Amino acid sequence: MTENSAEMSHEEVLRVKLSVLTQEHRDLDAAIQALEEKRSTDPLQVRRLKRQKLALKDQIRAIEDELTPDIIA
């Protein structure tokens, strides 16, 4: 067994993290939608969840930028 097969590459780690963050983003989106459908929802709670969702989106974009090679035109 080589050292490389036992450890994930940086790119593989980023791809797994991207997958996890994307799922969390979807879950938050569903939670926000469910809360907004209930009329007795605390608006502060919805705002906090939306802020969390936005932070996740920023993290997702940062990882996608790191995984996408720069193309010099």
ChimeraX attribute file (.defattr): number of C-alpha atoms within 10 A of each C-alpha:
attribute: neighborCount
match mode: 1-to-1
recipient: residues
	/A:1	5
	/A:2	6
	/A:3	7
	/A:4	8
	/A:5	8
	/A:6	8
	/A:7	10
	/A:8	12
	/A:9	11
	/A:10	9
	/A:11	12
	/A:12	12
	/A:13	12
	/A:14	17
	/A:15	15
	/A:16	12
	/A:17	15
	/A:18	20
	/A:19	13
	/A:20	13
	/A:21	18
	/A:22	17
	/A:23	12
	/A:24	16
	/A:25	20
	/A:26	13
	/A:27	13
	/A:28	18
	/A:29	15
	/A:30	12
	/A:31	15
	/A:32	18
	/A:33	12
	/A:34	11
	/A:35	16
	/A:36	14
	/A:37	10
	/A:38	9
	/A:39	8
	/A:40	8
	/A:41	12
	/A:42	11
	/A:43	12
	/A:44	9
	/A:45	12
	/A:46	16
	/A:47	12
	/A:48	12
	/A:49	16
	/A:50	17
	/A:51	12
	/A:52	15
	/A:53	21
	/A:54	14
	/A:55	13
	/A:56	18
	/A:57	16
	/A:58	12
	/A:59	16
	/A:60	20
	/A:61	13
	/A:62	13
	/A:63	17
	/A:64	14
	/A:65	11
	/A:66	12
	/A:67	15
	/A:68	9
	/A:69	8
	/A:70	8
	/A:71	5
	/A:72	4
	/A:73	3
